[in-house]
Amino acid sequence: MPALAMAASTGWSQTLQEWATNIRLALYALGGTLGLGCLMWSGIRWLIARATGDHSHTFMDYLQQVAVLVVVGGTMVLGAAAWQVFGTGAPA
C-alpha cells in the first residue's frame, strides 16, 4: 500500500511543482516588466524636465527610483528563494 500511495502522490506533487515554477516565472516577468516601465517613465520625465528647464524631475529622483526598484526586486528574489527552500526543503 505505501508504494501505491507514493506512486499516486508523485504525479500530484510534480504538477504542484510545475505550477509553483510557472507562478514564480510569471512574478519575475511581471515584476521585471513593471520595473523597466517605471524606470523608463522616470527617465522620460527627467529628460522632459531637462528639456523644458524647470528641473521638476532631477537625476536624484531617477536614482531614488532605481533604489526603489532594487529593494522591490530584491524582495521578489528573496521571496522566491525562500519559497524554494521552505516549500521543497532543498536549496535552489
DRENZAVEX-55047 format. One record per residue: residue in three letters; residue number from 0; x negated, y negated, z negated of N, C-alpha, C in turn. Coordinates in steps of 0.05 Angstrom, whole numbers, plus 32768, in hexadecimal, padded with zeros to 4 digits. Example, Ala and Ser with C-alpha at 12.3 -4.5 7.8 and 13.67 -1.06 7.14 Angstrom:
% DRENZAVEX-55047
pt aa:ALA; i:0; n.c1:7EF8; n.c2:8072; n.c3:7F64; ca.c1:7F0A; ca.c2:805A; ca.c3:7F64; c.c1:7EF8; c.c2:8042; c.c3:7F64
pt aa:SER; i:1; n.c1:7EFF; n.c2:802D; n.c3:7F72; ca.c1:7EEF; ca.c2:8015; ca.c3:7F71; c.c1:7EFE; c.c2:7FFF; c.c3:7F63
% end
This chain:
% DRENZAVEX-55047
pt aa:MET; i:0; n.c1:7FF0; n.c2:8018; n.c3:8000; ca.c1:8000; ca.c2:8000; ca.c3:8000; c.c1:7FEF; c.c2:7FE7; c.c3:8000
pt aa:PRO; i:1; n.c1:7FD9; n.c2:7FE5; n.c3:7FF1; ca.c1:7FC9; ca.c2:7FCC; ca.c3:7FF2; c.c1:7FBE; c.c2:7FC7; c.c3:800E
pt aa:ALA; i:2; n.c1:7FB7; n.c2:7FDB; n.c3:801D; ca.c1:7FAD; ca.c2:7FD7; ca.c3:8038; c.c1:7FC2; c.c2:7FCB; c.c3:804A
pt aa:LEU; i:3; n.c1:7FDB; n.c2:7FD4; n.c3:8047; ca.c1:7FF1; ca.c2:7FC9; ca.c3:8056; c.c1:7FF6; c.c2:7FAC; c.c3:804F
pt aa:ALA; i:4; n.c1:7FF5; n.c2:7FA6; n.c3:8035; ca.c1:7FF9; ca.c2:7F8A; ca.c3:802C; c.c1:7FE2; c.c2:7F78; c.c3:8036
pt aa:MET; i:5; n.c1:7FCA; n.c2:7F83; n.c3:8036; ca.c1:7FB3; ca.c2:7F73; ca.c3:8040; c.c1:7FB6; c.c2:7F6E; c.c3:805D
pt aa:ALA; i:6; n.c1:7FBF; n.c2:7F82; n.c3:806D; ca.c1:7FC2; ca.c2:7F7E; ca.c3:808A; c.c1:7FD7; c.c2:7F6A; c.c3:8090
pt aa:ALA; i:7; n.c1:7FED; n.c2:7F6A; n.c3:8081; ca.c1:8003; ca.c2:7F57; ca.c3:8085; c.c1:7FFA; c.c2:7F3B; c.c3:807E
pt aa:SER; i:8; n.c1:7FEB; n.c2:7F38; n.c3:8069; ca.c1:7FE4; ca.c2:7F1D; ca.c3:8060; c.c1:7FCD; c.c2:7F11; c.c3:8071
pt aa:THR; i:9; n.c1:7FBE; n.c2:7F22; n.c3:807F; ca.c1:7FA8; ca.c2:7F18; ca.c3:808F; c.c1:7FB2; c.c2:7F07; c.c3:80A6
pt aa:GLY; i:10; n.c1:7FC6; n.c2:7F0F; n.c3:80B4; ca.c1:7FD1; ca.c2:7F00; ca.c3:80CA; c.c1:7FDE; c.c2:7EE6; c.c3:80C1
pt aa:TRP; i:11; n.c1:7FEB; n.c2:7EE7; n.c3:80AA; ca.c1:7FF9; ca.c2:7ECF; ca.c3:809F; c.c1:7FE4; c.c2:7EBB; c.c3:8096
pt aa:SER; i:12; n.c1:7FCF; n.c2:7EC4; n.c3:8089; ca.c1:7FBB; ca.c2:7EB1; ca.c3:807F; c.c1:7FAB; c.c2:7EA5; c.c3:8097
pt aa:GLN; i:13; n.c1:7FA8; n.c2:7EB5; n.c3:80AC; ca.c1:7F9A; ca.c2:7EAB; ca.c3:80C4; c.c1:7FAB; c.c2:7E94; c.c3:80D0
pt aa:THR; i:14; n.c1:7FC5; n.c2:7E98; n.c3:80D1; ca.c1:7FD7; ca.c2:7E84; ca.c3:80DC; c.c1:7FD5; c.c2:7E6A; c.c3:80CB
pt aa:LEU; i:15; n.c1:7FD6; n.c2:7E6D; n.c3:80B1; ca.c1:7FD3; ca.c2:7E56; ca.c3:80A0; c.c1:7FB9; c.c2:7E48; c.c3:80A3
pt aa:GLN; i:16; n.c1:7FA3; n.c2:7E57; n.c3:80A6; ca.c1:7F89; ca.c2:7E4B; ca.c3:80AB; c.c1:7F88; c.c2:7E3B; c.c3:80C4
pt aa:GLU; i:17; n.c1:7F94; n.c2:7E46; n.c3:80DA; ca.c1:7F95; ca.c2:7E37; ca.c3:80F3; c.c1:7FA5; c.c2:7E1E; c.c3:80F0
pt aa:TRP; i:18; n.c1:7FBC; n.c2:7E1F; n.c3:80E2; ca.c1:7FCC; ca.c2:7E06; ca.c3:80DD; c.c1:7FBC; c.c2:7DF2; c.c3:80CE
pt aa:ALA; i:19; n.c1:7FAD; n.c2:7DFB; n.c3:80B9; ca.c1:7F9D; ca.c2:7DE8; ca.c3:80A9; c.c1:7F88; c.c2:7DDB; c.c3:80BA
pt aa:THR; i:20; n.c1:7F7B; n.c2:7DEB; n.c3:80CC; ca.c1:7F67; ca.c2:7DE0; ca.c3:80DE; c.c1:7F73; c.c2:7DCC; c.c3:80F1
pt aa:ASN; i:21; n.c1:7F8A; n.c2:7DD2; n.c3:80FC; ca.c1:7F97; ca.c2:7DC0; ca.c3:810F; c.c1:7F9F; c.c2:7DA6; c.c3:8101
pt aa:ILE; i:22; n.c1:7FA9; n.c2:7DA8; n.c3:80E9; ca.c1:7FB1; ca.c2:7D90; ca.c3:80DA; c.c1:7F99; c.c2:7D7E; c.c3:80D4
pt aa:ARG; i:23; n.c1:7F83; n.c2:7D8B; n.c3:80CC; ca.c1:7F6A; ca.c2:7D7C; ca.c3:80C6; c.c1:7F60; c.c2:7D6E; c.c3:80DF
pt aa:LEU; i:24; n.c1:7F60; n.c2:7D7C; n.c3:80F6; ca.c1:7F57; ca.c2:7D6F; ca.c3:810F; c.c1:7F6A; c.c2:7D58; c.c3:8117
pt aa:ALA; i:25; n.c1:7F84; n.c2:7D5C; n.c3:8112; ca.c1:7F97; ca.c2:7D46; ca.c3:8119; c.c1:7F92; c.c2:7D2E; c.c3:8107
pt aa:LEU; i:26; n.c1:7F8C; n.c2:7D32; n.c3:80ED; ca.c1:7F86; ca.c2:7D1C; ca.c3:80DC; c.c1:7F6C; c.c2:7D0D; c.c3:80E4
pt aa:TYR; i:27; n.c1:7F58; n.c2:7D1C; n.c3:80EC; ca.c1:7F3F; ca.c2:7D10; ca.c3:80F6; c.c1:7F45; c.c2:7CFF; c.c3:8110
pt aa:ALA; i:28; n.c1:7F55; n.c2:7D0B; n.c3:8122; ca.c1:7F5B; ca.c2:7CFD; ca.c3:813B; c.c1:7F6B; c.c2:7CE3; c.c3:8135
pt aa:LEU; i:29; n.c1:7F7F; n.c2:7CE6; n.c3:8124; ca.c1:7F90; ca.c2:7CCE; ca.c3:811E; c.c1:7F80; c.c2:7CB9; c.c3:810F
pt aa:GLY; i:30; n.c1:7F71; n.c2:7CC1; n.c3:80FB; ca.c1:7F60; ca.c2:7CAE; ca.c3:80EC; c.c1:7F4B; c.c2:7CA1; c.c3:80FE
pt aa:GLY; i:31; n.c1:7F3E; n.c2:7CB0; n.c3:810F; ca.c1:7F2A; ca.c2:7CA5; ca.c3:8121; c.c1:7F36; c.c2:7C91; c.c3:8135
pt aa:THR; i:32; n.c1:7F4D; n.c2:7C99; n.c3:8140; ca.c1:7F5A; ca.c2:7C87; ca.c3:8153; c.c1:7F63; c.c2:7C6D; c.c3:8146
pt aa:LEU; i:33; n.c1:7F70; n.c2:7C6F; n.c3:812F; ca.c1:7F78; ca.c2:7C57; ca.c3:8121; c.c1:7F60; c.c2:7C46; c.c3:8118
pt aa:GLY; i:34; n.c1:7F4B; n.c2:7C53; n.c3:810F; ca.c1:7F33; ca.c2:7C45; ca.c3:8106; c.c1:7F26; c.c2:7C35; c.c3:811D
pt aa:LEU; i:35; n.c1:7F24; n.c2:7C42; n.c3:8134; ca.c1:7F18; ca.c2:7C34; ca.c3:814B; c.c1:7F2A; c.c2:7C1E; c.c3:8154
pt aa:GLY; i:36; n.c1:7F44; n.c2:7C22; n.c3:8153; ca.c1:7F57; ca.c2:7C0D; ca.c3:815B; c.c1:7F55; c.c2:7BF5; c.c3:8149
pt aa:CYS; i:37; n.c1:7F53; n.c2:7BFA; n.c3:812F; ca.c1:7F51; ca.c2:7BE3; ca.c3:811C; c.c1:7F36; c.c2:7BD5; c.c3:811F
pt aa:LEU; i:38; n.c1:7F21; n.c2:7BE4; n.c3:8124; ca.c1:7F07; ca.c2:7BD7; ca.c3:8128; c.c1:7F06; c.c2:7BC7; c.c3:8141
pt aa:MET; i:39; n.c1:7F12; n.c2:7BD1; n.c3:8156; ca.c1:7F14; ca.c2:7BC2; ca.c3:816F; c.c1:7F24; c.c2:7BA8; c.c3:816C
pt aa:TRP; i:40; n.c1:7F3B; n.c2:7BAB; n.c3:815D; ca.c1:7F4C; ca.c2:7B93; ca.c3:8159; c.c1:7F3D; c.c2:7B7E; c.c3:8149
pt aa:SER; i:41; n.c1:7F2E; n.c2:7B87; n.c3:8135; ca.c1:7F1F; ca.c2:7B74; ca.c3:8125; c.c1:7F09; c.c2:7B66; c.c3:8136
pt aa:GLY; i:42; n.c1:7EFD; n.c2:7B76; n.c3:8148; ca.c1:7EE9; ca.c2:7B6A; ca.c3:815A; c.c1:7EF5; c.c2:7B57; c.c3:816D
pt aa:ILE; i:43; n.c1:7F0C; n.c2:7B5D; n.c3:8178; ca.c1:7F1A; ca.c2:7B4B; ca.c3:818A; c.c1:7F22; c.c2:7B31; c.c3:817C
pt aa:ARG; i:44; n.c1:7F2C; n.c2:7B33; n.c3:8163; ca.c1:7F33; ca.c2:7B1B; ca.c3:8154; c.c1:7F1A; c.c2:7B0A; c.c3:814F
pt aa:TRP; i:45; n.c1:7F03; n.c2:7B17; n.c3:814A; ca.c1:7EEA; ca.c2:7B08; ca.c3:8145; c.c1:7EE2; c.c2:7AFA; c.c3:815F
pt aa:LEU; i:46; n.c1:7EE4; n.c2:7B08; n.c3:8176; ca.c1:7EDC; ca.c2:7AFB; ca.c3:818F; c.c1:7EEF; c.c2:7AE4; c.c3:8196
pt aa:ILE; i:47; n.c1:7F08; n.c2:7AE7; n.c3:8191; ca.c1:7F1B; ca.c2:7AD1; ca.c3:8196; c.c1:7F15; c.c2:7AB9; c.c3:8184
pt aa:ALA; i:48; n.c1:7F10; n.c2:7ABF; n.c3:816A; ca.c1:7F0A; ca.c2:7AA9; ca.c3:8158; c.c1:7EF0; c.c2:7A9A; c.c3:8160
pt aa:ARG; i:49; n.c1:7EDD; n.c2:7AA9; n.c3:8169; ca.c1:7EC4; ca.c2:7A9C; ca.c3:8172; c.c1:7EC9; c.c2:7A8C; c.c3:818C
pt aa:ALA; i:50; n.c1:7ED9; n.c2:7A96; n.c3:819E; ca.c1:7EDE; ca.c2:7A88; ca.c3:81B7; c.c1:7EEE; c.c2:7A6F; c.c3:81B3
pt aa:THR; i:51; n.c1:7F01; n.c2:7A6F; n.c3:81A0; ca.c1:7F11; ca.c2:7A57; ca.c3:819B; c.c1:7F03; c.c2:7A44; c.c3:8188
pt aa:GLY; i:52; n.c1:7EEF; n.c2:7A4D; n.c3:8179; ca.c1:7EE0; ca.c2:7A3C; ca.c3:8168; c.c1:7EEC; c.c2:7A38; c.c3:814C
pt aa:ASP; i:53; n.c1:7F02; n.c2:7A46; n.c3:8145; ca.c1:7F0E; ca.c2:7A41; ca.c3:812B; c.c1:7F02; c.c2:7A53; c.c3:8115
pt aa:HIS; i:54; n.c1:7EF4; n.c2:7A67; n.c3:811C; ca.c1:7EE6; ca.c2:7A79; ca.c3:8109; c.c1:7EF9; c.c2:7A84; c.c3:80F4
pt aa:SER; i:55; n.c1:7F12; n.c2:7A8A; n.c3:80FC; ca.c1:7F25; ca.c2:7A96; ca.c3:80E9; c.c1:7F1F; c.c2:7AB3; c.c3:80E3
pt aa:HIS; i:56; n.c1:7F10; n.c2:7AC0; n.c3:80F4; ca.c1:7F07; ca.c2:7ADC; ca.c3:80F0; c.c1:7EE9; c.c2:7ADC; c.c3:80F5
pt aa:THR; i:57; n.c1:7EDA; n.c2:7AE3; n.c3:80E1; ca.c1:7EBD; ca.c2:7AE1; ca.c3:80E3; c.c1:7EB0; c.c2:7AFD; c.c3:80E4
pt aa:PHE; i:58; n.c1:7E96; n.c2:7AFD; n.c3:80E6; ca.c1:7E87; ca.c2:7B16; ca.c3:80E6; c.c1:7E8A; c.c2:7B25; c.c3:80CC
pt aa:MET; i:59; n.c1:7E8C; n.c2:7B16; n.c3:80B6; ca.c1:7E91; ca.c2:7B22; ca.c3:809C; c.c1:7EAC; c.c2:7B31; c.c3:809A
pt aa:ASP; i:60; n.c1:7EC0; n.c2:7B25; n.c3:80A7; ca.c1:7EDA; ca.c2:7B33; ca.c3:80A8; c.c1:7ED7; c.c2:7B4D; c.c3:80B8
pt aa:TYR; i:61; n.c1:7EC7; n.c2:7B4C; n.c3:80CD; ca.c1:7EC2; ca.c2:7B65; ca.c3:80DD; c.c1:7EB4; c.c2:7B7A; c.c3:80CC
pt aa:LEU; i:62; n.c1:7EA0; n.c2:7B71; n.c3:80BD; ca.c1:7E91; ca.c2:7B84; ca.c3:80AB; c.c1:7EA3; c.c2:7B8F; c.c3:8095
pt aa:GLN; i:63; n.c1:7EB5; n.c2:7B7F; n.c3:808B; ca.c1:7EC8; ca.c2:7B89; ca.c3:8077; c.c1:7EDA; c.c2:7B9E; c.c3:8084
pt aa:GLN; i:64; n.c1:7EE2; n.c2:7B9B; n.c3:809C; ca.c1:7EF2; ca.c2:7BAF; ca.c3:80AA; c.c1:7EE1; c.c2:7BC9; c.c3:80AD
pt aa:VAL; i:65; n.c1:7EC8; n.c2:7BC6; n.c3:80B4; ca.c1:7EB7; ca.c2:7BDE; ca.c3:80B6; c.c1:7EB5; c.c2:7BEC; c.c3:809B
pt aa:ALA; i:66; n.c1:7EB2; n.c2:7BDD; n.c3:8085; ca.c1:7EB0; ca.c2:7BE9; ca.c3:806A; c.c1:7ECA; c.c2:7BF8; c.c3:8063
pt aa:VAL; i:67; n.c1:7EE1; n.c2:7BED; n.c3:806B; ca.c1:7EFA; ca.c2:7BFA; ca.c3:8066; c.c1:7EFC; c.c2:7C14; c.c3:8075
pt aa:LEU; i:68; n.c1:7EF3; n.c2:7C14; n.c3:808E; ca.c1:7EF3; ca.c2:7C2C; ca.c3:809F; c.c1:7EE0; c.c2:7C41; c.c3:8093
pt aa:VAL; i:69; n.c1:7EC9; n.c2:7C39; n.c3:8089; ca.c1:7EB7; ca.c2:7C4C; ca.c3:807C; c.c1:7EC3; c.c2:7C59; c.c3:8064
pt aa:VAL; i:70; n.c1:7ED1; n.c2:7C49; n.c3:8054; ca.c1:7EDD; ca.c2:7C54; ca.c3:803B; c.c1:7EF4; c.c2:7C67; c.c3:8043
pt aa:VAL; i:71; n.c1:7F05; n.c2:7C5F; n.c3:8055; ca.c1:7F1C; ca.c2:7C70; ca.c3:805D; c.c1:7F12; c.c2:7C89; c.c3:806C
pt aa:GLY; i:72; n.c1:7EFF; n.c2:7C86; n.c3:807E; ca.c1:7EF4; ca.c2:7C9D; ca.c3:808C; c.c1:7EE6; c.c2:7CB0; c.c3:8079
pt aa:GLY; i:73; n.c1:7ED8; n.c2:7CA5; n.c3:8066; ca.c1:7ECA; ca.c2:7CB6; ca.c3:8052; c.c1:7EDE; c.c2:7CC6; c.c3:8041
pt aa:THR; i:74; n.c1:7EF5; n.c2:7CB9; n.c3:803B; ca.c1:7F0A; ca.c2:7CC6; ca.c3:802C; c.c1:7F15; c.c2:7CDD; c.c3:803C
pt aa:MET; i:75; n.c1:7F19; n.c2:7CD9; n.c3:8055; ca.c1:7F24; ca.c2:7CEE; ca.c3:8066; c.c1:7F11; c.c2:7D06; c.c3:8068
pt aa:VAL; i:76; n.c1:7EF7; n.c2:7D00; n.c3:806B; ca.c1:7EE3; ca.c2:7D15; ca.c3:806D; c.c1:7EE1; c.c2:7D24; c.c3:8052
pt aa:LEU; i:77; n.c1:7EE0; n.c2:7D16; n.c3:803C; ca.c1:7EDF; ca.c2:7D23; ca.c3:8022; c.c1:7EF8; c.c2:7D33; c.c3:801C
pt aa:GLY; i:78; n.c1:7F0F; n.c2:7D29; n.c3:8024; ca.c1:7F28; ca.c2:7D37; ca.c3:8020; c.c1:7F29; c.c2:7D51; c.c3:8030
pt aa:ALA; i:79; n.c1:7F20; n.c2:7D50; n.c3:8049; ca.c1:7F1F; ca.c2:7D68; ca.c3:805A; c.c1:7F0B; c.c2:7D7C; c.c3:804F
pt aa:ALA; i:80; n.c1:7EF4; n.c2:7D73; n.c3:8045; ca.c1:7EE0; ca.c2:7D85; ca.c3:8039; c.c1:7EEB; c.c2:7D92; c.c3:8020
pt aa:ALA; i:81; n.c1:7EF9; n.c2:7D82; n.c3:800F; ca.c1:7F05; ca.c2:7D8D; ca.c3:7FF7; c.c1:7F1B; c.c2:7DA2; c.c3:7FFE
pt aa:TRP; i:82; n.c1:7F2A; n.c2:7D9C; n.c3:8013; ca.c1:7F3E; ca.c2:7DAE; ca.c3:801C; c.c1:7F32; c.c2:7DC9; c.c3:8023
pt aa:GLN; i:83; n.c1:7F1B; n.c2:7DC8; n.c3:8031; ca.c1:7F0E; ca.c2:7DE1; ca.c3:8039; c.c1:7F03; c.c2:7DF0; c.c3:8021
pt aa:VAL; i:84; n.c1:7EF6; n.c2:7DE1; n.c3:800F; ca.c1:7EEA; ca.c2:7DEE; ca.c3:7FF8; c.c1:7EFF; c.c2:7DFA; c.c3:7FE5
pt aa:PHE; i:85; n.c1:7F13; n.c2:7DEB; n.c3:7FDE; ca.c1:7F27; ca.c2:7DF4; ca.c3:7FCB; c.c1:7F3D; c.c2:7E04; c.c3:7FD8
pt aa:GLY; i:86; n.c1:7F41; n.c2:7E00; n.c3:7FF2; ca.c1:7F56; ca.c2:7E0F; ca.c3:7FFF; c.c1:7F4E; c.c2:7E2A; c.c3:8008
pt aa:THR; i:87; n.c1:7F35; n.c2:7E2E; n.c3:8010; ca.c1:7F2D; ca.c2:7E48; ca.c3:8019; c.c1:7F19; c.c2:7E55; c.c3:8006
pt aa:GLY; i:88; n.c1:7F0E; n.c2:7E46; n.c3:7FF4; ca.c1:7EFA; ca.c2:7E51; ca.c3:7FE2; c.c1:7EDE; c.c2:7E53; c.c3:7FEC
pt aa:ALA; i:89; n.c1:7EDA; n.c2:7E49; n.c3:8005; ca.c1:7EBF; ca.c2:7E4A; ca.c3:8010; c.c1:7EB8; c.c2:7E2F; c.c3:801C
pt aa:PRO; i:90; n.c1:7E9F; n.c2:7E26; n.c3:801B; ca.c1:7E98; ca.c2:7E0D; ca.c3:8026; c.c1:7E99; c.c2:7E0D; c.c3:8045
pt aa:ALA; i:91; n.c1:7E9B; n.c2:7DF5; n.c3:8051; ca.c1:7E9E; ca.c2:7DF3; ca.c3:806D; c.c1:7E86; c.c2:7DFD; c.c3:807C
% end
